[in-house]
Amino acid sequence: MAMTMKSSNPVLSKGTFDGSAIHVGYGSSMTISGTVNKAGILMLCVLATALWSWNQFYTQGAGAIGGLTMVGAFGGFIVAMVTVFKKEWSPITAPIYALLEGLFLGSLSAMMELRFPGIAIESVALTFGTCLCMLMAYRVGLIRVTQRFALGIVAATGGIALVYFGSMILSLFNVQVPGIFGSGPIGILFSLVVCGVAALNLVLDFNFIEQGAEQGAPKYMEWYSAFGLMVTLIWLYLEILRLLSKLRERR
């Protein structure tokens, strides 16, 4: 049996599939094709509410989406936490999470599009292009998920999380972190690194999902695994959107 690798995605963390074999009584087992189908459904949920909030912005103005942005961001976070601790609820909570995140992403993307025309479609294309490239690299063995590789990505992801958390705390005291959030060379380099780390997290997620199918995880784990993959994709999209906005500001 393959060695279980730790994913730096907190949703797909070490031990997610522990004790989830078929014999625990949850019926048929998880498959990769089933997870792909569930991920497709979640993507459609995100797209549906994103297009709706986008339309609200362009038909009723920025004031109409302020509440949508807050509901999507905080509601999505709350539902994500519920899903993490109640994995068996994921067939219901994962679609709700996707719908809420769509509200947030559509609103944010519309505001960014107004400032930088064309940035939204570029970010979407780069996100899916990166996902496809990472999947192909994983499938053909160009990127091998070793223990050292996994630990490196976990450490990098944790470091990024600490930087964001620290900057958020400092902002409460009107202290801004210089450089990394600006559009200068340091800020662009930082965003490139974060995008790279987010992309490599996809490889860990692919590996983790594959192991879940091999270990006979219960069927509901298809929804949970698809949810975990969506978390990484949304993070990657937001980081690409941030990077492109920095590059546009330099023009």
Backbone as CSV, one residue per row, in Angstrom:
resi,resn,N_x,N_y,N_z,CA_x,CA_y,CA_z,C_x,C_y,C_z
1,MET,0.857,-1.205,0.000,0.000,0.000,0.000,0.884,1.243,0.000
2,ALA,0.475,2.245,-0.744,1.270,3.460,-0.855,1.319,4.199,0.475
3,MET,2.441,4.876,0.694,2.590,5.673,1.910,1.617,6.836,1.893
4,THR,0.949,7.070,3.010,0.008,8.178,3.093,0.763,9.489,3.212
5,MET,0.492,10.402,2.283,1.144,11.703,2.295,0.248,12.736,2.953
6,LYS,0.869,13.626,3.641,0.130,14.705,4.281,-0.116,15.824,3.292
7,SER,-1.356,16.283,3.191,-1.677,17.413,2.332,-1.654,18.682,3.154
8,SER,-1.126,19.760,2.568,-1.116,21.034,3.282,-2.465,21.714,3.221
9,ASN,-3.372,21.187,2.429,-4.743,21.662,2.437,-5.367,21.225,3.760
10,PRO,-5.778,22.153,4.639,-6.322,21.759,5.936,-7.571,20.915,5.827
11,VAL,-8.261,20.989,4.683,-9.449,20.173,4.472,-9.066,18.721,4.255
12,LEU,-8.005,18.505,3.470,-7.541,17.155,3.179,-6.283,16.881,3.978
13,SER,-6.412,16.887,5.292,-5.253,16.741,6.162,-4.996,15.275,6.470
14,LYS,-3.860,15.054,7.130,-3.486,13.695,7.504,-4.563,13.099,8.409
15,GLY,-4.988,11.872,8.078,-5.997,11.207,8.882,-7.409,11.401,8.388
16,THR,-7.598,12.140,7.286,-8.948,12.368,6.764,-9.647,11.059,6.468
17,PHE,-8.898,10.105,5.906,-9.499,8.845,5.503,-9.356,7.744,6.541
18,ASP,-8.761,8.059,7.708,-8.583,7.039,8.733,-9.925,6.477,9.185
19,GLY,-9.989,5.151,9.245,-11.200,4.507,9.728,-12.377,4.628,8.790
20,SER,-12.113,4.875,7.502,-13.219,5.096,6.579,-13.341,3.981,5.557
21,ALA,-12.930,2.796,5.888,-13.055,1.679,4.962,-14.516,1.292,4.793
22,ILE,-14.773,0.499,3.760,-16.160,0.137,3.434,-16.861,-0.556,4.593
23,HIS,-16.099,-1.370,5.347,-16.746,-2.191,6.374,-17.291,-1.391,7.543
24,VAL,-17.068,-0.079,7.603,-17.614,0.676,8.728,-19.106,0.912,8.555
25,GLY,-19.657,0.562,7.383,-21.103,0.610,7.241,-21.660,1.749,6.447
26,TYR,-20.846,2.443,5.660,-21.335,3.570,4.886,-21.697,3.194,3.447
27,GLY,-21.698,1.904,3.135,-22.115,1.477,1.804,-20.956,1.442,0.836
28,SER,-21.245,1.750,-0.445,-20.236,1.659,-1.489,-19.097,2.645,-1.242
29,SER,-17.984,2.380,-1.903,-16.778,3.152,-1.616,-16.558,4.287,-2.602
30,MET,-15.679,5.183,-2.231,-15.300,6.342,-3.018,-14.518,5.918,-4.252
31,THR,-14.733,6.606,-5.377,-13.966,6.386,-6.597,-13.438,7.724,-7.102
32,ILE,-12.397,7.660,-7.910,-11.841,8.887,-8.471,-12.833,9.519,-9.440
33,SER,-13.473,8.692,-10.276,-14.440,9.234,-11.240,-15.619,9.879,-10.529
34,GLY,-16.043,9.282,-9.419,-17.130,9.871,-8.652,-16.732,11.210,-8.056
35,THR,-15.490,11.308,-7.588,-14.999,12.573,-7.037,-14.933,13.642,-8.117
36,VAL,-14.488,13.263,-9.317,-14.436,14.208,-10.430,-15.833,14.729,-10.752
37,ASN,-16.811,13.831,-10.755,-18.192,14.244,-11.025,-18.704,15.213,-9.966
38,LYS,-18.393,14.924,-8.713,-18.829,15.804,-7.627,-18.139,17.167,-7.732
39,ALA,-16.855,17.162,-8.108,-16.139,18.425,-8.278,-16.768,19.251,-9.397
40,GLY,-17.222,18.574,-10.450,-17.901,19.268,-11.541,-19.198,19.914,-11.076
41,ILE,-19.945,19.212,-10.227,-21.188,19.764,-9.696,-20.899,20.995,-8.837
42,LEU,-19.876,20.904,-7.997,-19.526,22.045,-7.153,-19.071,23.233,-7.995
43,MET,-18.358,22.951,-9.071,-17.924,24.022,-9.953,-19.118,24.727,-10.591
44,LEU,-20.131,23.964,-10.974,-21.342,24.556,-11.544,-22.061,25.415,-10.500
45,CYS,-22.047,24.972,-9.246,-22.661,25.764,-8.168,-21.942,27.096,-8.006
46,VAL,-20.607,27.045,-8.002,-19.826,28.278,-7.904,-20.137,29.200,-9.076
47,LEU,-20.171,28.632,-10.275,-20.398,29.422,-11.486,-21.774,30.078,-11.465
48,ALA,-22.783,29.341,-11.009,-24.154,29.856,-11.015,-24.287,31.105,-10.143
49,THR,-23.836,31.030,-8.909,-23.980,32.188,-8.017,-22.983,33.294,-8.353
50,ALA,-21.829,32.918,-8.912,-20.861,33.933,-9.326,-21.423,34.785,-10.462
51,LEU,-22.047,34.141,-11.421,-22.654,34.877,-12.542,-23.804,35.751,-12.058
52,TRP,-24.559,35.241,-11.075,-25.694,36.020,-10.556,-25.199,37.275,-9.830
53,SER,-24.193,37.121,-8.959,-23.683,38.290,-8.235,-22.970,39.246,-9.188
54,TRP,-22.318,38.708,-10.199,-21.687,39.538,-11.230,-22.738,40.393,-11.928
55,ASN,-23.869,39.765,-12.285,-24.964,40.479,-12.951,-25.567,41.532,-12.033
56,GLN,-25.670,41.229,-10.751,-26.186,42.205,-9.786,-25.313,43.449,-9.747
57,PHE,-24.019,43.249,-9.825,-23.084,44.372,-9.781,-23.264,45.286,-10.995
58,TYR,-23.389,44.689,-12.162,-23.438,45.492,-13.380,-24.832,46.034,-13.696
59,THR,-25.860,45.504,-13.042,-27.209,46.024,-13.284,-27.685,46.958,-12.179
60,GLN,-27.216,46.732,-10.932,-27.694,47.532,-9.815,-26.599,48.329,-9.113
61,GLY,-25.355,48.110,-9.508,-24.278,48.895,-8.931,-23.576,48.206,-7.768
62,ALA,-22.483,48.826,-7.329,-21.661,48.240,-6.275,-22.404,48.096,-4.951
63,GLY,-23.335,49.011,-4.688,-24.071,48.942,-3.428,-24.904,47.687,-3.279
64,ALA,-25.255,47.061,-4.407,-26.119,45.884,-4.365,-25.371,44.620,-3.975
65,ILE,-24.032,44.651,-4.033,-23.294,43.411,-3.779,-22.488,43.440,-2.485
66,GLY,-22.554,44.559,-1.753,-21.806,44.617,-0.501,-22.207,43.502,0.449
67,GLY,-23.510,43.319,0.603,-24.004,42.258,1.475,-23.686,40.877,0.928
68,LEU,-23.752,40.722,-0.404,-23.463,39.433,-1.020,-22.021,39.019,-0.767
69,THR,-21.128,39.998,-0.846,-19.716,39.707,-0.617,-19.484,39.212,0.808
70,MET,-20.106,39.878,1.776,-19.943,39.490,3.178,-20.574,38.125,3.457
71,VAL,-21.779,37.923,2.933,-22.463,36.637,3.126,-21.654,35.507,2.511
72,GLY,-21.150,35.743,1.304,-20.373,34.713,0.636,-19.083,34.391,1.366
73,ALA,-18.361,35.408,1.793,-17.069,35.199,2.441,-17.217,34.540,3.813
74,PHE,-18.012,35.152,4.686,-18.143,34.627,6.045,-19.030,33.384,6.099
75,GLY,-20.091,33.383,5.293,-20.938,32.194,5.245,-20.174,31.001,4.715
76,GLY,-19.367,31.221,3.666,-18.568,30.137,3.117,-17.567,29.602,4.126
77,PHE,-16.959,30.506,4.895,-15.992,30.079,5.906,-16.661,29.219,6.983
78,ILE,-17.822,29.657,7.436,-18.537,28.912,8.485,-18.932,27.523,7.979
79,VAL,-19.495,27.469,6.776,-19.912,26.176,6.218,-18.699,25.277,5.985
80,ALA,-17.570,25.879,5.591,-16.350,25.094,5.397,-15.912,24.454,6.713
81,MET,-15.974,25.206,7.805,-15.586,24.669,9.101,-16.516,23.536,9.534
82,VAL,-17.801,23.709,9.275,-18.763,22.651,9.595,-18.438,21.395,8.792
83,THR,-18.108,21.577,7.528,-17.798,20.440,6.663,-16.553,19.708,7.128
84,VAL,-15.541,20.462,7.563,-14.303,19.847,8.037,-14.561,18.948,9.243
85,PHE,-15.414,19.399,10.164,-15.653,18.632,11.384,-16.788,17.619,11.254
86,LYS,-17.617,17.778,10.222,-18.706,16.836,9.975,-18.631,16.378,8.519
87,LYS,-17.638,15.548,8.238,-17.401,15.113,6.858,-18.607,14.409,6.258
88,GLU,-19.337,13.667,7.091,-20.488,12.927,6.581,-21.616,13.838,6.126
89,TRP,-21.561,15.104,6.492,-22.553,16.076,6.025,-22.175,16.691,4.680
90,SER,-21.006,16.351,4.175,-20.492,17.013,2.974,-21.396,16.919,1.738
91,PRO,-22.209,15.851,1.553,-23.105,15.875,0.397,-24.075,17.058,0.406
92,ILE,-24.321,17.628,1.585,-25.197,18.803,1.694,-24.373,20.080,1.854
93,THR,-23.383,20.035,2.733,-22.635,21.258,3.031,-21.685,21.680,1.911
94,ALA,-21.141,20.722,1.163,-20.214,21.080,0.084,-20.895,21.931,-0.987
95,PRO,-22.086,21.554,-1.485,-22.769,22.433,-2.446,-23.124,23.800,-1.856
96,ILE,-23.507,23.833,-0.565,-23.814,25.122,0.064,-22.566,25.991,0.094
97,TYR,-21.436,25.392,0.440,-20.166,26.119,0.438,-19.878,26.679,-0.949
98,ALA,-20.052,25.863,-1.971,-19.776,26.299,-3.342,-20.684,27.458,-3.751
99,LEU,-21.953,27.384,-3.388,-22.888,28.462,-3.722,-22.498,29.766,-3.028
100,LEU,-22.107,29.668,-1.764,-21.712,30.865,-1.014,-20.417,31.462,-1.566
101,GLU,-19.459,30.598,-1.870,-18.202,31.097,-2.421,-18.418,31.744,-3.780
102,GLY,-19.388,31.244,-4.528,-19.702,31.849,-5.814,-20.167,33.289,-5.655
103,LEU,-20.951,33.550,-4.620,-21.386,34.926,-4.341,-20.186,35.830,-4.098
104,PHE,-19.256,35.340,-3.288,-18.066,36.129,-2.971,-17.183,36.334,-4.202
105,LEU,-16.912,35.252,-4.924,-16.018,35.341,-6.078,-16.614,36.190,-7.196
106,GLY,-17.921,36.061,-7.420,-18.564,36.856,-8.456,-18.527,38.336,-8.138
107,SER,-18.794,38.672,-6.889,-18.781,40.078,-6.472,-17.379,40.662,-6.559
108,LEU,-16.402,39.928,-6.013,-15.023,40.413,-6.040,-14.518,40.538,-7.475
109,SER,-14.810,39.546,-8.287,-14.347,39.559,-9.671,-14.956,40.714,-10.450
110,ALA,-16.227,41.008,-10.185,-16.884,42.120,-10.878,-16.227,43.451,-10.526
111,MET,-15.892,43.623,-9.261,-15.241,44.862,-8.846,-13.845,44.981,-9.460
112,MET,-13.118,43.865,-9.517,-11.796,43.877,-10.123,-11.886,44.093,-11.630
113,GLU,-12.904,43.533,-12.235,-13.098,43.682,-13.681,-13.378,45.135,-14.044
114,LEU,-14.134,45.828,-13.211,-14.428,47.236,-13.466,-13.148,48.063,-13.452
115,ARG,-12.237,47.711,-12.562,-10.973,48.443,-12.450,-9.961,48.003,-13.507
116,PHE,-9.913,46.691,-13.760,-8.962,46.142,-14.730,-9.724,45.279,-15.739
117,PRO,-10.239,45.847,-16.786,-11.034,45.084,-17.762,-10.286,43.857,-18.298
118,GLY,-10.988,42.732,-18.281,-10.422,41.489,-18.789,-9.713,40.639,-17.764
119,ILE,-9.550,41.153,-16.546,-8.772,40.421,-15.547,-9.477,39.162,-15.057
120,ALA,-10.809,39.176,-15.019,-11.538,38.025,-14.490,-11.372,36.799,-15.382
121,ILE,-11.601,36.962,-16.682,-11.488,35.819,-17.585,-10.055,35.332,-17.666
122,GLU,-9.084,36.239,-17.568,-7.681,35.835,-17.550,-7.382,34.988,-16.316
123,SER,-7.925,35.390,-15.175,-7.688,34.656,-13.936,-8.327,33.274,-13.984
124,VAL,-9.536,33.201,-14.531,-10.214,31.913,-14.658,-9.421,30.984,-15.574
125,ALA,-8.992,31.511,-16.723,-8.245,30.703,-17.679,-6.938,30.200,-17.084
126,LEU,-6.232,31.074,-16.384,-4.963,30.678,-15.770,-5.178,29.658,-14.655
127,THR,-6.262,29.796,-13.904,-6.551,28.842,-12.827,-6.789,27.452,-13.376
128,PHE,-7.658,27.341,-14.365,-7.958,26.029,-14.926,-6.792,25.484,-15.744
129,GLY,-6.056,26.385,-16.404,-4.874,25.951,-17.127,-3.829,25.378,-16.192
130,THR,-3.632,26.052,-15.059,-2.684,25.563,-14.058,-3.131,24.232,-13.481
131,CYS,-4.412,24.108,-13.197,-4.952,22.855,-12.658,-4.722,21.702,-13.633
132,LEU,-4.980,21.944,-14.904,-4.796,20.907,-15.916,-3.326,20.514,-16.034
133,CYS,-2.450,21.503,-16.025,-1.015,21.217,-16.112,-0.531,20.421,-14.910
134,MET,-0.989,20.781,-13.719,-0.591,20.058,-12.520,-1.112,18.616,-12.543
135,LEU,-2.327,18.441,-13.040,-2.901,17.096,-13.127,-2.108,16.242,-14.112
136,MET,-1.767,16.809,-15.256,-0.994,16.067,-16.250,0.396,15.729,-15.717
137,ALA,1.026,16.696,-15.055,2.357,16.459,-14.494,2.315,15.360,-13.437
138,TYR,1.246,15.322,-12.667,1.087,14.292,-11.638,0.842,12.928,-12.262
139,ARG,-0.029,12.879,-13.270,-0.400,11.609,-13.875,0.756,10.951,-14.613
140,VAL,1.593,11.760,-15.274,2.712,11.178,-16.032,3.967,11.009,-15.186
141,GLY,3.909,11.441,-13.932,5.022,11.235,-13.018,6.096,12.296,-13.045
142,LEU,5.821,13.440,-13.684,6.807,14.521,-13.688,6.987,15.104,-12.295
143,ILE,5.907,15.101,-11.525,5.967,15.541,-10.132,5.598,14.355,-9.253
144,ARG,6.539,13.911,-8.473,6.306,12.765,-7.588,6.098,13.259,-6.161
145,VAL,5.064,12.766,-5.551,4.730,13.200,-4.191,5.494,12.336,-3.196
146,THR,6.674,12.797,-2.845,7.467,12.131,-1.822,7.196,12.780,-0.466
147,GLN,7.672,12.152,0.574,7.475,12.700,1.909,8.153,14.064,2.047
148,ARG,9.357,14.191,1.488,10.077,15.465,1.571,9.355,16.560,0.791
149,PHE,8.846,16.196,-0.395,8.104,17.160,-1.206,6.866,17.638,-0.452
150,ALA,6.127,16.696,0.112,4.898,17.043,0.826,5.187,17.941,2.027
151,LEU,6.223,17.612,2.787,6.567,18.421,3.958,6.982,19.827,3.553
152,GLY,7.667,19.943,2.424,8.082,21.259,1.945,6.887,22.134,1.602
153,ILE,5.898,21.549,0.927,4.705,22.310,0.558,3.885,22.659,1.793
154,VAL,3.817,21.729,2.740,3.115,22.004,3.997,3.755,23.184,4.719
155,ALA,5.079,23.188,4.786,5.793,24.267,5.473,5.583,25.599,4.755
156,ALA,5.662,25.579,3.423,5.480,26.814,2.658,4.067,27.359,2.820
157,THR,3.085,26.465,2.780,1.694,26.895,2.944,1.462,27.469,4.336
158,GLY,2.038,26.835,5.340,1.899,27.347,6.697,2.553,28.709,6.857
159,GLY,3.707,28.893,6.214,4.373,30.188,6.276,3.550,31.287,5.638
160,ILE,2.945,30.979,4.498,2.085,31.959,3.818,0.887,32.314,4.698
161,ALA,0.298,31.291,5.310,-0.850,31.535,6.188,-0.463,32.450,7.350
162,LEU,0.724,32.243,7.908,1.185,33.086,9.013,1.401,34.524,8.560
163,VAL,1.940,34.696,7.350,2.146,36.052,6.818,0.810,36.767,6.665
164,TYR,-0.173,36.074,6.080,-1.490,36.695,5.893,-2.166,36.987,7.223
165,PHE,-2.059,36.043,8.153,-2.690,36.251,9.461,-2.016,37.400,10.202
166,GLY,-0.681,37.434,10.145,0.041,38.502,10.816,-0.277,39.865,10.231
167,SER,-0.373,39.944,8.904,-0.685,41.221,8.259,-2.098,41.675,8.599
168,MET,-3.010,40.704,8.759,-4.385,41.046,9.119,-4.436,41.628,10.538
169,ILE,-3.678,41.014,11.452,-3.633,41.519,12.827,-3.016,42.913,12.859
170,LEU,-1.929,43.108,12.114,-1.259,44.406,12.084,-2.156,45.489,11.493
171,SER,-2.981,45.101,10.518,-3.864,46.084,9.888,-4.896,46.636,10.872
172,LEU,-5.216,45.847,11.905,-6.146,46.325,12.919,-5.559,47.506,13.696
173,PHE,-4.229,47.616,13.680,-3.532,48.710,14.365,-2.970,49.714,13.362
174,ASN,-3.546,49.655,12.134,-3.146,50.565,11.046,-1.668,50.442,10.686
175,VAL,-1.149,49.241,10.814,0.232,48.951,10.422,0.203,48.110,9.157
176,GLN,0.803,48.599,8.091,0.819,47.907,6.821,2.164,47.236,6.595
177,VAL,2.118,45.984,6.108,3.348,45.264,5.775,3.873,45.800,4.451
178,PRO,5.046,46.405,4.426,5.552,47.010,3.186,6.028,45.961,2.187
179,GLY,5.904,46.285,0.931,6.520,45.461,-0.098,5.683,44.334,-0.641
180,ILE,5.374,43.342,0.181,4.796,42.108,-0.343,3.371,42.266,-0.869
181,PHE,2.639,43.260,-0.397,1.277,43.454,-0.882,1.174,44.593,-1.896
182,GLY,2.314,45.201,-2.221,2.325,46.260,-3.212,2.559,45.715,-4.610
183,SER,2.597,46.617,-5.585,2.790,46.215,-6.977,4.237,46.339,-7.429
184,GLY,5.148,46.512,-6.475,6.560,46.577,-6.800,7.139,45.194,-7.060
185,PRO,8.420,45.114,-7.383,9.059,43.817,-7.665,8.913,42.807,-6.531
186,ILE,9.060,43.268,-5.289,8.938,42.347,-4.150,7.514,41.806,-4.048
187,GLY,6.527,42.677,-4.233,5.135,42.248,-4.159,4.783,41.254,-5.255
188,ILE,5.273,41.503,-6.453,5.002,40.587,-7.568,5.693,39.248,-7.344
189,LEU,6.930,39.286,-6.859,7.650,38.048,-6.569,6.931,37.240,-5.493
190,PHE,6.448,37.929,-4.468,5.715,37.239,-3.402,4.466,36.559,-3.960
191,SER,3.720,37.264,-4.804,2.508,36.683,-5.386,2.831,35.494,-6.282
192,LEU,3.933,35.574,-7.012,4.350,34.451,-7.855,4.654,33.220,-7.007
193,VAL,5.337,33.433,-5.900,5.654,32.321,-5.001,4.385,31.710,-4.423
194,VAL,3.451,32.572,-3.990,2.199,32.072,-3.409,1.397,31.297,-4.456
195,CYS,1.336,31.808,-5.682,0.635,31.087,-6.744,1.276,29.729,-6.999
196,GLY,2.616,29.694,-6.957,3.319,28.428,-7.151,3.005,27.427,-6.055
197,VAL,2.985,27.888,-4.827,2.670,27.005,-3.697,1.229,26.505,-3.790
198,ALA,0.303,27.397,-4.155,-1.094,26.983,-4.309,-1.228,25.932,-5.400
199,ALA,-0.497,26.118,-6.506,-0.538,25.145,-7.598,-0.002,23.790,-7.152
200,LEU,1.081,23.780,-6.394,1.649,22.519,-5.924,0.739,21.842,-4.904
201,ASN,-0.073,22.623,-4.205,-1.067,22.023,-3.313,-2.055,21.165,-4.091
202,LEU,-2.323,21.537,-5.338,-3.213,20.730,-6.167,-2.654,19.326,-6.352
203,VAL,-1.339,19.220,-6.524,-0.710,17.916,-6.692,-0.907,17.067,-5.449
204,LEU,-0.727,17.676,-4.276,-0.959,16.947,-3.032,-2.413,16.513,-2.913
205,ASP,-3.333,17.373,-3.352,-4.748,17.022,-3.296,-5.064,15.848,-4.221
206,PHE,-4.495,15.865,-5.440,-4.705,14.749,-6.370,-4.220,13.443,-5.750
207,ASN,-3.046,13.497,-5.149,-2.477,12.318,-4.531,-3.321,11.822,-3.366
208,PHE,-3.815,12.764,-2.584,-4.617,12.403,-1.421,-5.939,11.770,-1.838
209,ILE,-6.556,12.326,-2.881,-7.815,11.780,-3.390,-7.600,10.375,-3.944
210,GLU,-6.513,10.175,-4.651,-6.198,8.862,-5.203,-6.039,7.831,-4.092
211,GLN,-5.365,8.224,-3.021,-5.185,7.316,-1.899,-6.504,7.007,-1.214
212,GLY,-7.381,7.998,-1.132,-8.693,7.760,-0.527,-9.479,6.706,-1.288
213,ALA,-9.414,6.758,-2.620,-10.099,5.761,-3.446,-9.466,4.382,-3.260
214,GLU,-8.139,4.353,-3.190,-7.438,3.077,-3.016,-7.752,2.443,-1.666
215,GLN,-7.952,3.261,-0.655,-8.196,2.749,0.694,-9.662,2.430,0.951
216,GLY,-10.510,2.654,-0.044,-11.920,2.307,0.116,-12.689,3.215,1.036
217,ALA,-12.455,4.516,0.944,-13.203,5.471,1.761,-14.682,5.424,1.393
218,PRO,-15.584,5.749,2.333,-17.019,5.699,2.043,-17.431,6.675,0.953
219,LYS,-18.580,6.430,0.369,-19.021,7.180,-0.807,-19.140,8.673,-0.546
220,TYR,-19.545,9.066,0.656,-19.710,10.497,0.923,-18.387,11.245,0.849
221,MET,-17.267,10.514,0.949,-15.967,11.159,0.866,-15.688,11.703,-0.529
222,GLU,-16.438,11.273,-1.533,-16.318,11.894,-2.851,-16.694,13.367,-2.763
223,TRP,-17.773,13.650,-2.048,-18.187,15.047,-1.864,-17.159,15.810,-1.043
224,TYR,-16.668,15.169,0.009,-15.705,15.857,0.867,-14.394,16.121,0.129
225,SER,-13.941,15.155,-0.637,-12.696,15.330,-1.392,-12.853,16.390,-2.473
226,ALA,-14.013,16.402,-3.140,-14.286,17.438,-4.142,-14.315,18.816,-3.486
227,PHE,-14.872,18.873,-2.283,-14.885,20.120,-1.512,-13.460,20.582,-1.214
228,GLY,-12.596,19.662,-0.794,-11.216,20.008,-0.508,-10.491,20.533,-1.735
229,LEU,-10.741,19.919,-2.870,-10.134,20.377,-4.116,-10.627,21.770,-4.482
230,MET,-11.916,22.036,-4.232,-12.476,23.357,-4.518,-11.820,24.430,-3.647
231,VAL,-11.518,24.096,-2.409,-10.863,25.051,-1.515,-9.534,25.502,-2.114
232,THR,-8.765,24.547,-2.623,-7.472,24.883,-3.224,-7.645,25.685,-4.507
233,LEU,-8.611,25.296,-5.350,-8.840,26.012,-6.607,-9.265,27.458,-6.362
234,ILE,-10.113,27.663,-5.371,-10.553,29.022,-5.053,-9.391,29.854,-4.539
235,TRP,-8.550,29.256,-3.707,-7.348,29.953,-3.227,-6.447,30.329,-4.400
236,LEU,-6.235,29.377,-5.310,-5.383,29.641,-6.471,-5.955,30.766,-7.324
237,TYR,-7.268,30.746,-7.553,-7.902,31.799,-8.351,-7.702,33.174,-7.711
238,LEU,-7.905,33.255,-6.410,-7.752,34.534,-5.716,-6.316,35.042,-5.787
239,GLU,-5.347,34.128,-5.683,-3.947,34.542,-5.745,-3.565,34.984,-7.157
240,ILE,-4.091,34.306,-8.165,-3.824,34.719,-9.546,-4.472,36.072,-9.811
241,LEU,-5.677,36.275,-9.302,-6.351,37.559,-9.447,-5.529,38.667,-8.803
242,ARG,-4.965,38.393,-7.640,-4.134,39.366,-6.941,-2.861,39.668,-7.748
243,LEU,-2.238,38.620,-8.276,-1.014,38.797,-9.064,-1.272,39.630,-10.314
244,LEU,-2.331,39.312,-11.036,-2.638,40.048,-12.263,-2.962,41.516,-11.971
245,SER,-3.629,41.763,-10.847,-3.945,43.151,-10.494,-2.666,43.934,-10.218
246,LYS,-1.681,43.296,-9.603,-0.397,43.966,-9.336,0.312,44.276,-10.658
247,LEU,0.257,43.333,-11.585,0.904,43.551,-12.875,0.203,44.660,-13.652
248,ARG,-1.144,44.723,-13.552,-1.885,45.788,-14.244,-1.547,47.150,-13.655
249,GLU,-1.353,47.221,-12.360,-1.051,48.488,-11.704,0.286,49.073,-12.167
250,ARG,1.182,48.203,-12.649,2.501,48.661,-13.070,2.507,49.200,-14.502
251,ARG,1.394,49.006,-15.211,1.343,49.464,-16.595,1.202,50.985,-16.683
